[in-house]
Amino acid sequence: MLRYIYGRDLRHVPILRDSMHRDRADQFQRRLGWAVQVDQNGFERDGYDTDDTLYVIWVQPDGTHGGSMRFLPMDGSTMVNDHFAHVMNGAAIRDPHIWECTRYCLREGASSHIAAALMLAGGELMRGFDLTHLLGVFDARMIRIYRMIGASPEVLGATGEGRDRISVGLWQFRAEDRVKVLQRAGISSDLSEHWFYRSFGRKVLAPRAA
């Protein structure tokens, strides 16, 4: 199932929290070879893992992490503005109605249904928090994954070549994309909205117009 949880509340689910950070270390350091920081516990964390960070996590039947993303409003400190502004020719984006999504992580061997469920959750956040867009940094391998899921972003800028190419992209909510992603994830609309309600105690709203 999908769970939406703020960083300050992760202490209540230590098995889920710890397995997420270990899976992030496994994906970003071991499998992808990124220069990320991994601590003595095998956890990958950085300065954007704060109490106010909102995580979307696919929870396995045993309570461990299956996949996740994290979200921060673009009117505060974000990875895109702090480290990747050069990809957009130095332009910073500061808008509370745009949220940054980073650390898209899948546990090794995770199914494509989990990948799609995470993208579905991003759309539910756009609907539920009156957002215009989501924005993220991604590498070349993600282009195929986004296309397969049915939720390709608008690319705002890119740098590098081949597998080392890094892009900044923008997602806008589209109802037709949501239908595709629901089908890809194998999740009903009612169930997705139930998971959102269970986490936030309120219903999903209509999306803000761009």
JOFENCOR-V178734 format. One record per residue. N is the residue number from 1. RES is the residue in one letter. PHI is phi in whole degrees, -180 to 180 (NA if undefined). Layout:
BEGIN
((N,RES,PHI) (N,RES,PHI))
END
This chain:
BEGIN
((1,M,NA) (2,L,-90) (3,R,-131) (4,Y,-104) (5,I,-149) (6,Y,-81) (7,G,-56) (8,R,-65) (9,D,-101) (10,L,-64) (11,R,-63) (12,H,-80) (13,V,-130) (14,P,-62) (15,I,-65) (16,L,-67) (17,R,-60) (18,D,-67) (19,S,-69) (20,M,-64) (21,H,-68) (22,R,-71) (23,D,-67) (24,R,-64) (25,A,-62) (26,D,-64) (27,Q,-72) (28,F,-79) (29,Q,-90) (30,R,-74) (31,R,-81) (32,L,-101) (33,G,73) (34,W,-75) (35,A,-87) (36,V,-100) (37,Q,-92) (38,V,-122) (39,D,-86) (40,Q,-66) (41,N,-89) (42,G,83) (43,F,-97) (44,E,-99) (45,R,-144) (46,D,-145) (47,G,-69) (48,Y,-97) (49,D,-91) (50,T,-117) (51,D,-61) (52,D,-91) (53,T,-68) (54,L,-100) (55,Y,-107) (56,V,-111) (57,I,-129) (58,W,-84) (59,V,-98) (60,Q,-73) (61,P,-55) (62,D,-90) (63,G,87) (64,T,-94) (65,H,-77) (66,G,-111) (67,G,179) (68,S,-164) (69,M,-143) (70,R,-128) (71,F,-134) (72,L,-141) (73,P,-64) (74,M,-78) (75,D,-92) (76,G,-121) (77,S,-74) (78,T,-137) (79,M,-64) (80,V,-62) (81,N,-71) (82,D,-80) (83,H,-130) (84,F,-126) (85,A,-61) (86,H,-64) (87,V,-67) (88,M,-107) (89,N,58) (90,G,84) (91,A,-78) (92,A,-100) (93,I,-113) (94,R,-132) (95,D,-154) (96,P,-66) (97,H,-94) (98,I,-120) (99,W,-113) (100,E,-84) (101,C,-116) (102,T,-139) (103,R,53) (104,Y,-67) (105,C,-130) (106,L,-122) (107,R,-57) (108,E,-56) (109,G,87) (110,A,-63) (111,S,-78) (112,S,-65) (113,H,-66) (114,I,-69) (115,A,-57) (116,A,-68) (117,A,-62) (118,L,-66) (119,M,-66) (120,L,-59) (121,A,-61) (122,G,-59) (123,G,-65) (124,E,-67) (125,L,-66) (126,M,-61) (127,R,-68) (128,G,-77) (129,F,-114) (130,D,59) (131,L,-95) (132,T,-90) (133,H,-151) (134,L,-112) (135,L,-134) (136,G,-154) (137,V,-102) (138,F,-148) (139,D,-96) (140,A,-61) (141,R,-65) (142,M,-75) (143,I,-56) (144,R,-65) (145,I,-66) (146,Y,-62) (147,R,-65) (148,M,-63) (149,I,-72) (150,G,99) (151,A,-141) (152,S,-81) (153,P,-87) (154,E,-84) (155,V,-82) (156,L,-90) (157,G,-177) (158,A,-152) (159,T,-146) (160,G,93) (161,E,-131) (162,G,57) (163,R,-68) (164,D,-90) (165,R,-70) (166,I,-116) (167,S,-127) (168,V,-112) (169,G,-130) (170,L,-126) (171,W,-110) (172,Q,-112) (173,F,-68) (174,R,-134) (175,A,-60) (176,E,-69) (177,D,-68) (178,R,-61) (179,V,-61) (180,K,-63) (181,V,-70) (182,L,-57) (183,Q,-65) (184,R,-65) (185,A,-80) (186,G,70) (187,I,-123) (188,S,-80) (189,S,-60) (190,D,-63) (191,L,-68) (192,S,-60) (193,E,-69) (194,H,-64) (195,W,-63) (196,F,-64) (197,Y,-63) (198,R,-62) (199,S,-82) (200,F,-113) (201,G,73) (202,R,-152) (203,K,-81) (204,V,-71) (205,L,-101) (206,A,-74) (207,P,-73) (208,R,-69) (209,A,-74) (210,A,-72))
END
